[in-house]
Structures are given as structure tokens and as C-alpha cells.
Amino acid sequence: MGLFDKKYCSICGDKIGLLGNRKLEDGNLCKKCAAKLSPFFSERRHSTVDDIKEQLQYREDNKDAVAAFHTTRSFGEDTKVLIDEDARKFVVTRARNLAEANPDVLDYGMVTGVDIDIDEDSDEKMREDNEGHSVSYDPPRYEYSYDFNIVIRVNHPYFDTIKVQLNSSSVYTTEHAVIAVQKPVPDNHPEYSKYKAMCEEIKETLLGARQQVRDEKAAQAAPPTVARCPYCGANSTPDASGCCAYCGSPLNG
């Protein structure tokens, strides 16, 4: 087949424009179908047509989870981490209309780790000498800025990492350039402290919720405890109500 032969989407069958093809291992994918995939998915080129069909079915099913999602806590600015504490789920999205964006709805139990990543950038400020050249100050002067990211690692079939920048614009901790040896302590700056605390709260929330889910699963998997009934004297495993399986009396007396 030639370079400019017509191509058709292996998913929907539509004709693909000249620059619209997204190559799969064993087929082609149009832009419209590619836009339906998870925004965190990055293995498209190594996916088969069947892989993509399975993910698109998952994405379709995800719409029901989005419809049932109710935000109880929100973190971040442009991109947000939204929490549904009642359903024990969360989403990461920059969309205002969740139904339209169809963000991946994730269970607390999928979280495998959460890391805080604060990026520091130092920008040297220059001066103009007598000949109009840009030269360093003596000693050099810098402006320091920070971006605050939370990295959520998950056990998910289509992606394993979500990186979220919580601040919409970089946080500068000085009003003017400072000498390198006079670099300010960033924690003393209110905006820096605000975003750092936000990172820590997200981490604590997700890891704490994950541990709660794991503890509950461990308790459910643990063998039932046999207790002696104070009423009939039988050794009994408590039923769902904590009562004796023989006489129905409460085992805790």
C-alpha cells in the first residue's frame, strides 16, 4: 500500500484524513475514536484493535460511574482532584462538565502510592553593561519559583500514574531577584505553604482511604472467631448480627 492510500478506522470504519491517523499494532484509529480513550492512557501505539475496543467499552461503562459521582471535596485549580467520600471514589480532571468529559472514576482501593513533587526553578536575572551586552550581576542574582505536583500511582488496566499540577501559575517566593546565597526559605511564603499543605492533604486523604479499604478487606477475609454463647453454652460463630447461630442470643452478652 502506498503512503497516501486511503485509510479507514479499524474501530468505527470511518475514512481517516491525511493527518488524522493514529497507528495501532494491527490497525488504524481515527481522531474521533482516539479522543474517547482515557486521557491518562499512553500505550496506544502498542495496542491492538481488540485492546482499543475493550478500553472504549470500559470508557462507555465509566459514564454510569460519572453520573453517580458526587463531589464532596475538591483540590487544585486548573486540574482538580475531586473526591466522593461517600462512594469512596475520586477523579482527576480539568473539565467543568463531568458528564461531557467522562473522566476516569477510580476507587480508593486502586491507589498504590502518592508522591509529592515540588519543582523549583531558578532564573538568573541579568543586567546590561555599558556596551549593551547582557551580563551577570556580581554576585549573580536569581528569582525562584515553584510548581506543586501530586503524583498518584494506581493499579488500573490502562494507566498506572497520574500527575497533577495543583497551582495554575508558578509561585514566586520573592518580589525581586536575590543573591544566590540569600535564597529565601520557601516555607515562609504563604502561597508556597498553601500549596504544600494541599499536596499533603491529598496524600493523606488518598492513602488513608486506601488503608481503610485494605483493612476492611482483610477483616472480611479473616476466619470468623468462635465464641462461647453465655445463654446456651454452645461454641458458635457469630452471625451477621453478632448473635449465636444456635439460640440467636447476642454473643457479647
Stockholm file with secondary structure:
# STOCKHOLM 1.0

chainA/1-253         MGLFDKKYCSICGDKIGLLGNRKLEDGNLCKKCAAKLSPFFSERRHSTVDDIKEQLQYREDNKDAVAAFHTTRSFGEDTKVLIDEDARKFVVTRARNLAEANPDVLDYGMVTGVDIDIDEDSDEKMREDNEGHSVSYDPPRYEYSYDFNIVIRVNHPYFDTIKVQLNSSSVYTTEHAVIAVQKPVPDNHPEYSKYKAMCEEIKETLLGARQQVRDEKAAQAAPPTVARCPYCGANSTPDASGCCAYCGSPLNG
#=GR chainA/1-253 SS CCTTSCEECTTTCCEECTTCCEECSSSEECHHHHTTSCTTCCCGGGCCHHHHHHHHHHHHHHHHHHHHCCCSEEEESSSEEEEETTTTEEEEECCSCHHHHCCCCEEGGGEEEEEEEEEEEEEEEEEECTTSCEEEEEEEEEEEEEEEEEEEEECCSSCSEEEEECCSSCEESCSSCEEGGGCCCGGGSHHHHHHHHHHHHHHHHHHHHHHHHHHHHHHHHSCCCCEECTTTCCEECCCTTSBCTTTCCBTTC
#=GC SS_cons         CCTTSCEECTTTCCEECTTCCEECSSSEECHHHHTTSCTTCCCGGGCCHHHHHHHHHHHHHHHHHHHHCCCSEEEESSSEEEEETTTTEEEEECCSCHHHHCCCCEEGGGEEEEEEEEEEEEEEEEEECTTSCEEEEEEEEEEEEEEEEEEEEECCSSCSEEEEECCSSCEESCSSCEEGGGCCCGGGSHHHHHHHHHHHHHHHHHHHHHHHHHHHHHHHHSCCCCEECTTTCCEECCCTTSBCTTTCCBTTC
//
